Amino acid sequence: MAELAFEDFTPGRVFDLGRITVDRDEMIAFARRFDPQPFHLDEQAGKESIFGQLAASGWYTCGLWMRAYVDHVLSRAVALGSPGGEEISWPAPVFAGDLLAASLEILGARRSRSRPELGLVTLGARMYRGDTPVFRATFTGMFGVRTA
C-alpha cells in the first residue's frame, strides 16, 4: 500500500528531496550519450566557454532532480504519471563536485472532473547550490486518490 496519495499533496507543502553531489564521470558520460556539446565534455572547451569550466548538461541536472523525486516521493506514492509541464529552466550552471539541494513544492491540486479517482497536482521542482538556484520546473503530476 502506497503511503502518499492525492490527498497528501496539499498546496504549500514542500518535500525535501535530499542532497546530491555531482559526479564528474557520470556527468561526462551523460553528456557523451545525450548532450555532446564541447563544454559538457572537455575541460579546455569548458574553460573557454561562458561557464569558465566544464559544465553539466541541463538535462543531466534535470535527471538528478528526477532521481531524487522518485527516491523520496514517487516510490512512496500512488503515482500515475504526468501529462507534461509549463516551465523548465537552468538559471545557473552546475559543475562537477557541486553539492545540490533538491526540493518539491506543491503549487496546486484538484480532482479530475472526468476521472474522480485521479488527482492533478501542480508541482514545483527546485534545486539549489547553496543559495543559487540551478534548476526549476513546473509540471503536473497525476496521483490516485484514497477516497472515490
PERA-V692251 format. One record per residue. N is the residue number from 0. SS is DSSP state (@ for helix, = for strand, . for the rest). Layout:
n: (N | N)
ss: (SS | SS)
This chain:
n: (0 | 1 | 2 | 3 | 4 | 5 | 6 | 7 | 8 | 9 | 10 | 11 | 12 | 13 | 14 | 15 | 16 | 17 | 18 | 19 | 20 | 21 | 22 | 23 | 24 | 25 | 26 | 27 | 28 | 29 | 30 | 31 | 32 | 33 | 34 | 35 | 36 | 37 | 38 | 39 | 40 | 41 | 42 | 43 | 44 | 45 | 46 | 47 | 48 | 49 | 50 | 51 | 52 | 53 | 54 | 55 | 56 | 57 | 58 | 59 | 60 | 61 | 62 | 63 | 64 | 65 | 66 | 67 | 68 | 69 | 70 | 71 | 72 | 73 | 74 | 75 | 76 | 77 | 78 | 79 | 80 | 81 | 82 | 83 | 84 | 85 | 86 | 87 | 88 | 89 | 90 | 91 | 92 | 93 | 94 | 95 | 96 | 97 | 98 | 99 | 100 | 101 | 102 | 103 | 104 | 105 | 106 | 107 | 108 | 109 | 110 | 111 | 112 | 113 | 114 | 115 | 116 | 117 | 118 | 119 | 120 | 121 | 122 | 123 | 124 | 125 | 126 | 127 | 128 | 129 | 130 | 131 | 132 | 133 | 134 | 135 | 136 | 137 | 138 | 139 | 140 | 141 | 142 | 143 | 144 | 145 | 146 | 147)
ss: (. | . | . | = | . | @ | @ | @ | . | . | . | . | . | = | = | = | = | = | = | = | = | . | . | @ | @ | @ | @ | @ | @ | @ | @ | @ | @ | @ | . | . | . | @ | @ | @ | @ | . | @ | @ | @ | @ | @ | @ | . | . | . | . | . | . | . | . | . | @ | @ | @ | @ | @ | @ | @ | @ | @ | @ | @ | @ | @ | @ | @ | . | @ | @ | @ | = | . | = | . | . | . | . | = | = | = | = | = | = | . | . | . | . | . | . | . | . | . | = | = | = | = | = | = | = | = | = | = | = | = | = | . | . | . | . | . | . | = | = | = | = | = | = | = | = | = | = | = | = | . | . | = | = | = | = | = | = | = | = | = | = | = | = | = | . | . | . | .)
